[in-house]
Amino acid sequence: MNTGKDNKNNVYVAVIDDNPKLRDMSVKQLENSGYTVLFQSGYGQDALQKIKEGGKLPDVCLIEEDFATAKLLLEKYPDLKVLISSTDDNEESVTSMLKAGVSGYILKFADPDGMLTAVKALSENKKYFSMGIRGVAMEYFKSQS
């Protein structure tokens, strides 16, 4: 999995995407930017198994479109920093993911470097939301405080 490049960021990322081609693109982009991909998976139960077997939580878990997997992983590992990558900017969907405990939500295809920016932010214990949904996130957090 590791391409021999230094893990200069010392950040371990898991990539969960049921589309192998897109998953591979995300993995390559992360590895080329100095991240270590701890594991990749097509679906939630498999990801849970890999976390259990590996005995190590990824620093950031990138989940493509799969809200059910995000909820599943966050129920089991509430401290996991989950980054959702989705084309869905519907307020209800975004709010549902915020309630589940995701740390970041990026809109696919909005900004090619958005994923890397978001992974970096989450690995530093920050939250990250794409421009298109920042308003929804801000409203949500305002209503929580």
Z-matrix of the N, CA and C atoms (Angstrom, degrees):
N
C 1 1.440
C 2 1.515 1 112.20
N 3 1.339 2 116.45 1 -46.29
C 4 1.452 3 119.37 2 179.55
C 5 1.519 4 108.40 3 -76.09
N 6 1.317 5 116.24 4 132.08
C 7 1.460 6 120.44 5 -175.30
C 8 1.522 7 112.06 6 -87.03
N 9 1.334 8 116.96 7 12.08
C 10 1.444 9 118.86 8 178.80
C 11 1.522 10 113.06 9 88.29
N 12 1.326 11 116.47 10 -10.53
C 13 1.466 12 119.38 11 176.67
C 14 1.518 13 108.06 12 -71.00
N 15 1.312 14 116.07 13 150.21
C 16 1.468 15 119.47 14 177.24
C 17 1.514 16 109.78 15 -65.47
N 18 1.310 17 115.71 16 140.36
C 19 1.449 18 120.33 17 173.52
C 20 1.521 19 105.89 18 -85.45
N 21 1.334 20 114.51 19 74.22
C 22 1.468 21 119.48 20 -173.72
C 23 1.526 22 111.61 21 -64.35
N 24 1.318 23 116.35 22 -23.07
C 25 1.456 24 119.49 23 -178.98
C 26 1.526 25 111.23 24 -89.09
N 27 1.339 26 116.05 25 -16.00
C 28 1.457 27 120.95 26 -175.94
C 29 1.522 28 111.48 27 53.55
N 30 1.318 29 115.53 28 36.27
C 31 1.463 30 121.26 29 -178.48
C 32 1.522 31 107.90 30 -119.09
N 33 1.336 32 114.62 31 129.86
C 34 1.456 33 120.47 32 -179.62
C 35 1.524 34 109.85 33 -104.96
N 36 1.322 35 115.25 34 126.69
C 37 1.455 36 120.79 35 -174.84
C 38 1.524 37 109.94 36 -119.56
N 39 1.324 38 115.93 37 140.70
C 40 1.463 39 121.27 38 171.58
C 41 1.528 40 106.46 39 -107.82
N 42 1.333 41 116.25 40 140.33
C 43 1.461 42 120.75 41 180.00
C 44 1.526 43 108.19 42 -119.67
N 45 1.329 44 115.49 43 121.34
C 46 1.464 45 120.15 44 179.75
C 47 1.519 46 108.38 45 -120.39
N 48 1.317 47 114.67 46 115.39
C 49 1.467 48 121.12 47 -177.52
C 50 1.515 49 106.87 48 -156.02
N 51 1.330 50 117.01 49 128.52
C 52 1.467 51 119.41 50 -178.15
C 53 1.529 52 112.66 51 -78.93
N 54 1.328 53 117.80 52 -2.95
C 55 1.457 54 121.31 53 176.35
C 56 1.540 55 108.14 54 -102.63
N 57 1.354 56 116.69 55 105.04
C 58 1.474 57 120.21 56 -175.16
C 59 1.531 58 113.83 57 -56.22
N 60 1.325 59 118.77 58 -37.05
C 61 1.470 60 121.18 59 -178.59
C 62 1.525 61 110.69 60 -66.67
N 63 1.333 62 116.61 61 -46.94
C 64 1.463 63 120.48 62 179.94
C 65 1.525 64 110.59 63 -67.86
N 66 1.340 65 115.47 64 -38.10
C 67 1.465 66 120.13 65 178.84
C 68 1.531 67 109.22 66 -61.04
N 69 1.316 68 116.00 67 -43.71
C 70 1.455 69 121.63 68 -179.93
C 71 1.531 70 111.15 69 -62.05
N 72 1.334 71 116.58 70 -39.35
C 73 1.470 72 120.41 71 178.27
C 74 1.533 73 110.44 72 -63.05
N 75 1.339 74 116.67 73 -43.85
C 76 1.470 75 120.83 74 179.09
C 77 1.523 76 110.67 75 -63.07
N 78 1.341 77 116.36 76 -44.14
C 79 1.466 78 121.35 77 -179.70
C 80 1.526 79 109.71 78 -60.07
N 81 1.336 80 117.00 79 -47.59
C 82 1.473 81 120.87 80 -179.54
C 83 1.529 82 111.07 81 -61.40
N 84 1.330 83 115.94 82 -44.11
C 85 1.471 84 120.14 83 -179.15
C 86 1.539 85 110.31 84 -61.50
N 87 1.320 86 116.63 85 -42.34
C 88 1.466 87 120.96 86 179.36
C 89 1.532 88 110.88 87 -65.76
N 90 1.334 89 115.96 88 -48.63
C 91 1.468 90 120.01 89 -178.06
C 92 1.527 91 111.37 90 -64.00
N 93 1.332 92 116.60 91 -39.24
C 94 1.472 93 119.98 92 179.22
C 95 1.519 94 111.47 93 -66.75
N 96 1.336 95 116.48 94 -18.90
C 97 1.473 96 120.65 95 179.58
C 98 1.518 97 111.71 96 -98.27
N 99 1.332 98 116.65 97 8.66
C 100 1.456 99 120.11 98 174.33
C 101 1.517 100 115.81 99 93.22
N 102 1.324 101 117.38 100 7.83
C 103 1.467 102 119.82 101 176.45
C 104 1.522 103 109.61 102 -89.27
N 105 1.313 104 116.52 103 155.10
C 106 1.455 105 120.86 104 174.51
C 107 1.516 106 107.68 105 -103.74
N 108 1.327 107 116.03 106 126.06
C 109 1.456 108 119.89 107 176.41
C 110 1.525 109 106.70 108 -86.08
N 111 1.317 110 115.71 109 110.10
C 112 1.462 111 122.84 110 -177.67
C 113 1.532 112 109.61 111 -64.73
N 114 1.329 113 115.56 112 -45.58
C 115 1.462 114 121.25 113 173.39
C 116 1.520 115 108.93 114 -163.00
N 117 1.318 116 114.21 115 164.30
C 118 1.461 117 119.96 116 172.85
C 119 1.507 118 107.96 117 -131.09
N 120 1.319 119 115.37 118 152.71
C 121 1.446 120 119.39 119 -173.49
C 122 1.526 121 109.76 120 -153.83
N 123 1.318 122 115.05 121 159.12
C 124 1.453 123 119.91 122 178.68
C 125 1.517 124 113.08 123 -94.52
N 126 1.328 125 117.26 124 -18.85
C 127 1.475 126 118.36 125 -176.52
C 128 1.529 127 111.80 126 -158.13
N 129 1.301 128 115.82 127 166.55
C 130 1.454 129 124.29 128 -171.05
C 131 1.507 130 117.70 129 -59.65
N 132 1.332 131 117.86 130 -48.78
C 133 1.466 132 119.88 131 -177.40
C 134 1.527 133 110.60 132 -61.46
N 135 1.325 134 115.89 133 -39.05
C 136 1.462 135 121.04 134 178.45
C 137 1.538 136 109.70 135 -64.74
N 138 1.332 137 116.67 136 -41.52
C 139 1.461 138 121.22 137 178.87
C 140 1.532 139 110.42 138 -62.56
N 141 1.330 140 117.09 139 -43.42
C 142 1.472 141 121.39 140 177.86
C 143 1.524 142 110.16 141 -58.10
N 144 1.334 143 115.34 142 -44.09
C 145 1.463 144 121.45 143 179.83
C 146 1.532 145 110.59 144 -61.70
N 147 1.329 146 116.20 145 -43.15
C 148 1.472 147 120.40 146 -178.67
C 149 1.524 148 111.53 147 -66.47
N 150 1.328 149 116.94 148 -36.73
C 151 1.467 150 120.15 149 177.41
C 152 1.525 151 108.89 150 -65.31
N 153 1.343 152 115.66 151 -44.55
C 154 1.452 153 121.18 152 -179.12
C 155 1.529 154 110.64 153 -61.65
N 156 1.337 155 116.22 154 -48.09
C 157 1.464 156 120.85 155 -178.72
C 158 1.524 157 111.75 156 -66.27
N 159 1.327 158 116.57 157 -40.41
C 160 1.465 159 120.67 158 -177.26
C 161 1.519 160 112.36 159 -75.34
N 162 1.320 161 115.86 160 -23.27
C 163 1.455 162 120.66 161 179.48
C 164 1.516 163 114.13 162 66.43
N 165 1.322 164 116.94 163 15.72
C 166 1.471 165 120.73 164 -179.13
C 167 1.524 166 108.94 165 -138.11
N 168 1.325 167 115.16 166 131.31
C 169 1.457 168 119.60 167 175.72
C 170 1.523 169 109.09 168 -80.87
N 171 1.328 170 117.45 169 137.61
C 172 1.464 171 117.90 170 173.69
C 173 1.534 172 109.17 171 -66.08
N 174 1.323 173 117.09 172 153.29
C 175 1.462 174 120.53 173 176.32
C 176 1.523 175 109.71 174 -68.01
N 177 1.328 176 115.55 175 -37.44
C 178 1.459 177 121.68 176 178.73
C 179 1.520 178 108.05 177 -138.89
N 180 1.310 179 115.85 178 138.31
C 181 1.453 180 121.06 179 178.21
C 182 1.527 181 108.40 180 -116.75
N 183 1.329 182 116.31 181 110.84
C 184 1.460 183 121.97 182 179.57
C 185 1.523 184 108.37 183 -89.27
N 186 1.329 185 115.93 184 120.38
C 187 1.464 186 120.24 185 -178.87
C 188 1.521 187 108.85 186 -120.88
N 189 1.320 188 115.86 187 123.29
C 190 1.462 189 121.63 188 -179.62
C 191 1.520 190 110.95 189 -88.81
N 192 1.313 191 116.58 190 116.25
C 193 1.468 192 123.85 191 170.06
C 194 1.530 193 116.81 192 59.86
N 195 1.313 194 119.20 193 -12.21
C 196 1.464 195 121.05 194 -168.20
C 197 1.533 196 111.72 195 -95.09
N 198 1.330 197 115.62 196 86.20
C 199 1.462 198 121.39 197 -176.97
C 200 1.527 199 111.78 198 -63.19
N 201 1.330 200 117.58 199 -35.76
C 202 1.468 201 121.01 200 -178.87
C 203 1.527 202 110.42 201 -63.65
N 204 1.328 203 116.97 202 -41.55
C 205 1.469 204 121.05 203 178.40
C 206 1.526 205 110.52 204 -65.22
N 207 1.324 206 116.97 205 -40.99
C 208 1.469 207 120.39 206 178.25
C 209 1.525 208 109.76 207 -57.88
N 210 1.329 209 116.28 208 -47.04
C 211 1.472 210 120.58 209 -179.71
C 212 1.526 211 110.67 210 -63.86
N 213 1.318 212 116.73 211 -43.04
C 214 1.462 213 122.74 212 -179.60
C 215 1.533 214 110.77 213 -58.74
N 216 1.329 215 116.29 214 -50.12
C 217 1.466 216 120.58 215 -178.44
C 218 1.529 217 111.69 216 -66.47
N 219 1.334 218 116.74 217 -38.94
C 220 1.465 219 119.64 218 -178.71
C 221 1.526 220 112.30 219 -72.10
N 222 1.333 221 117.22 220 -28.01
C 223 1.465 222 119.92 221 175.27
C 224 1.524 223 109.51 222 -66.08
N 225 1.331 224 115.91 223 -42.04
C 226 1.458 225 121.51 224 -177.44
C 227 1.540 226 111.33 225 -79.10
N 228 1.337 227 115.88 226 -38.01
C 229 1.468 228 121.53 227 -176.84
C 230 1.533 229 109.49 228 -129.78
N 231 1.334 230 117.61 229 79.49
C 232 1.475 231 120.51 230 -175.15
C 233 1.529 232 114.07 231 -60.54
N 234 1.343 233 117.50 232 -21.79
C 235 1.468 234 119.99 233 -179.48
C 236 1.523 235 112.86 234 -87.06
N 237 1.320 236 116.75 235 -5.38
C 238 1.463 237 120.70 236 -178.91
C 239 1.537 238 109.39 237 -64.24
N 240 1.313 239 115.64 238 134.56
C 241 1.465 240 119.70 239 177.87
C 242 1.521 241 107.74 240 -90.03
N 243 1.326 242 114.84 241 103.78
C 244 1.457 243 120.96 242 -177.09
C 245 1.524 244 110.01 243 -99.39
N 246 1.327 245 114.24 244 129.55
C 247 1.460 246 122.13 245 175.11
C 248 1.518 247 107.48 246 -112.01
N 249 1.324 248 116.32 247 117.55
C 250 1.465 249 120.91 248 177.30
C 251 1.522 250 108.29 249 -91.11
N 252 1.310 251 115.84 250 134.32
C 253 1.457 252 121.37 251 172.96
C 254 1.524 253 105.60 252 -117.77
N 255 1.323 254 116.56 253 119.00
C 256 1.459 255 119.33 254 -172.30
C 257 1.523 256 110.96 255 -149.49
N 258 1.313 257 115.88 256 160.30
C 259 1.459 258 120.62 257 173.11
C 260 1.532 259 109.11 258 -94.01
N 261 1.332 260 116.77 259 -5.96
C 262 1.455 261 122.91 260 -175.03
C 263 1.529 262 111.32 261 -87.13
N 264 1.342 263 115.99 262 107.71
C 265 1.468 264 118.86 263 178.55
C 266 1.527 265 110.86 264 -105.83
N 267 1.330 266 116.06 265 16.28
C 268 1.452 267 122.31 266 177.90
C 269 1.524 268 109.47 267 -61.16
N 270 1.328 269 116.96 268 130.91
C 271 1.468 270 122.23 269 -175.59
C 272 1.519 271 111.87 270 -54.92
N 273 1.330 272 116.16 271 -40.39
C 274 1.464 273 120.71 272 -178.57
C 275 1.535 274 111.30 273 -63.87
N 276 1.337 275 116.65 274 -43.59
C 277 1.463 276 121.52 275 179.57
C 278 1.521 277 110.69 276 -63.70
N 279 1.321 278 115.89 277 -46.49
C 280 1.461 279 120.89 278 -178.78
C 281 1.532 280 109.44 279 -61.96
N 282 1.329 281 116.97 280 -47.64
C 283 1.462 282 121.52 281 -179.39
C 284 1.525 283 111.19 282 -61.84
N 285 1.325 284 116.24 283 -39.73
C 286 1.464 285 121.17 284 178.90
C 287 1.531 286 110.56 285 -60.58
N 288 1.330 287 116.93 286 -40.74
C 289 1.461 288 121.05 287 179.44
C 290 1.540 289 110.80 288 -71.16
N 291 1.330 290 117.10 289 -36.85
C 292 1.466 291 120.34 290 177.37
C 293 1.527 292 109.82 291 -63.85
N 294 1.320 293 116.20 292 -41.50
C 295 1.471 294 120.82 293 178.10
C 296 1.523 295 110.36 294 -62.77
N 297 1.326 296 117.17 295 -35.76
C 298 1.467 297 121.84 296 -179.65
C 299 1.528 298 110.89 297 -69.56
N 300 1.351 299 116.41 298 -21.71
C 301 1.457 300 119.54 299 176.15
C 302 1.518 301 116.36 300 109.43
N 303 1.339 302 117.52 301 17.54
C 304 1.471 303 117.74 302 178.63
C 305 1.527 304 109.69 303 -66.12
N 306 1.321 305 115.99 304 150.24
C 307 1.471 306 121.72 305 -179.05
C 308 1.520 307 111.57 306 -96.03
N 309 1.327 308 115.91 307 -16.46
C 310 1.455 309 119.39 308 -178.95
C 311 1.514 310 111.34 309 -155.90
N 312 1.318 311 114.40 310 156.10
C 313 1.471 312 120.16 311 -178.98
C 314 1.522 313 106.07 312 -149.32
N 315 1.326 314 115.56 313 114.96
C 316 1.459 315 119.13 314 179.11
C 317 1.524 316 109.30 315 -116.71
N 318 1.307 317 113.94 316 146.52
C 319 1.459 318 119.69 317 176.82
C 320 1.521 319 107.82 318 -88.38
N 321 1.337 320 114.22 319 125.14
C 322 1.464 321 119.48 320 179.44
C 323 1.512 322 110.19 321 -58.28
N 324 1.270 323 116.40 322 145.45
C 325 1.470 324 124.43 323 173.27
C 326 1.527 325 113.03 324 67.07
N 327 1.337 326 118.61 325 4.57
C 328 1.463 327 119.72 326 179.41
C 329 1.525 328 109.71 327 -74.63
N 330 1.328 329 115.45 328 -45.86
C 331 1.459 330 121.47 329 -177.17
C 332 1.519 331 107.10 330 -150.09
N 333 1.337 332 117.51 331 117.14
C 334 1.464 333 120.02 332 -175.82
C 335 1.525 334 113.27 333 -57.69
N 336 1.329 335 117.68 334 -29.74
C 337 1.458 336 119.84 335 179.64
C 338 1.522 337 112.23 336 -92.33
N 339 1.326 338 116.28 337 -0.84
C 340 1.466 339 121.11 338 -179.19
C 341 1.512 340 112.45 339 -57.28
N 342 1.327 341 116.21 340 -39.97
C 343 1.464 342 119.93 341 -179.02
C 344 1.530 343 109.90 342 -62.27
N 345 1.335 344 117.24 343 -45.79
C 346 1.464 345 120.53 344 -178.13
C 347 1.523 346 111.17 345 -66.14
N 348 1.319 347 116.59 346 -40.34
C 349 1.465 348 121.47 347 177.61
C 350 1.525 349 109.55 348 -61.57
N 351 1.328 350 115.60 349 -43.56
C 352 1.468 351 121.08 350 -178.45
C 353 1.530 352 111.30 351 -67.19
N 354 1.336 353 117.44 352 -43.63
C 355 1.467 354 120.99 353 179.94
C 356 1.532 355 109.14 354 -61.00
N 357 1.329 356 116.86 355 -42.73
C 358 1.460 357 121.23 356 178.61
C 359 1.533 358 109.96 357 -61.42
N 360 1.326 359 117.24 358 -46.70
C 361 1.474 360 121.27 359 -179.31
C 362 1.531 361 110.60 360 -60.09
N 363 1.326 362 117.13 361 -48.61
C 364 1.463 363 120.60 362 -178.49
C 365 1.523 364 111.32 363 -63.70
N 366 1.331 365 116.86 364 -37.68
C 367 1.469 366 119.92 365 -179.51
C 368 1.532 367 110.89 366 -67.13
N 369 1.334 368 116.49 367 -19.23
C 370 1.470 369 121.51 368 177.26
C 371 1.536 370 111.05 369 -99.53
N 372 1.323 371 116.23 370 20.88
C 373 1.472 372 122.91 371 179.36
C 374 1.523 373 114.08 372 63.21
N 375 1.328 374 116.56 373 28.54
C 376 1.460 375 120.61 374 175.68
C 377 1.521 376 107.55 375 -106.25
N 378 1.325 377 115.02 376 170.53
C 379 1.466 378 119.70 377 174.31
C 380 1.525 379 107.22 378 -105.35
N 381 1.336 380 116.29 379 159.26
C 382 1.463 381 118.92 380 179.47
C 383 1.522 382 110.28 381 -147.48
N 384 1.323 383 115.04 382 131.28
C 385 1.462 384 120.13 383 178.26
C 386 1.522 385 109.35 384 -136.67
N 387 1.331 386 116.29 385 137.42
C 388 1.466 387 121.14 386 177.22
C 389 1.528 388 109.98 387 -59.96
N 390 1.318 389 115.29 388 153.50
C 391 1.469 390 121.19 389 179.78
C 392 1.529 391 111.57 390 -49.00
N 393 1.318 392 116.71 391 -45.55
C 394 1.462 393 121.22 392 -174.57
C 395 1.515 394 115.28 393 -61.29
N 396 1.327 395 116.92 394 -17.88
C 397 1.472 396 118.53 395 -178.51
C 398 1.526 397 113.05 396 -125.66
N 399 1.328 398 116.92 397 6.54
C 400 1.472 399 119.62 398 179.72
C 401 1.513 400 112.50 399 -58.06
N 402 1.329 401 116.55 400 -40.13
C 403 1.464 402 121.05 401 -179.66
C 404 1.520 403 111.37 402 -59.16
N 405 1.329 404 115.81 403 -45.28
C 406 1.470 405 121.09 404 179.52
C 407 1.534 406 109.30 405 -61.58
N 408 1.327 407 116.29 406 -45.09
C 409 1.464 408 121.04 407 -179.17
C 410 1.527 409 110.74 408 -63.40
N 411 1.322 410 116.49 409 -43.54
C 412 1.468 411 119.65 410 -179.55
C 413 1.522 412 111.08 411 -62.83
N 414 1.329 413 116.92 412 -42.97
C 415 1.457 414 120.84 413 177.91
C 416 1.519 415 110.87 414 -60.86
N 417 1.340 416 115.24 415 -43.31
C 418 1.464 417 120.37 416 -179.08
C 419 1.535 418 110.36 417 -60.46
N 420 1.320 419 117.16 418 -50.37
C 421 1.461 420 120.62 419 -177.08
C 422 1.527 421 111.66 420 -67.10
N 423 1.347 422 116.30 421 -32.84
C 424 1.455 423 120.30 422 176.95
C 425 1.535 424 109.82 423 -63.47
N 426 1.333 425 115.71 424 -42.31
C 427 1.465 426 120.19 425 -178.48
C 428 1.534 427 112.31 426 -70.96
N 429 1.344 428 116.32 427 -18.28
C 430 1.469 429 121.18 428 -179.48
C 431 1.528 430 112.72 429 -85.31
N 432 1.345 431 115.18 430 -22.12
C 433 1.471 432 116.88 431 -173.55
C 434 1.512 433 112.85 432 -88.43
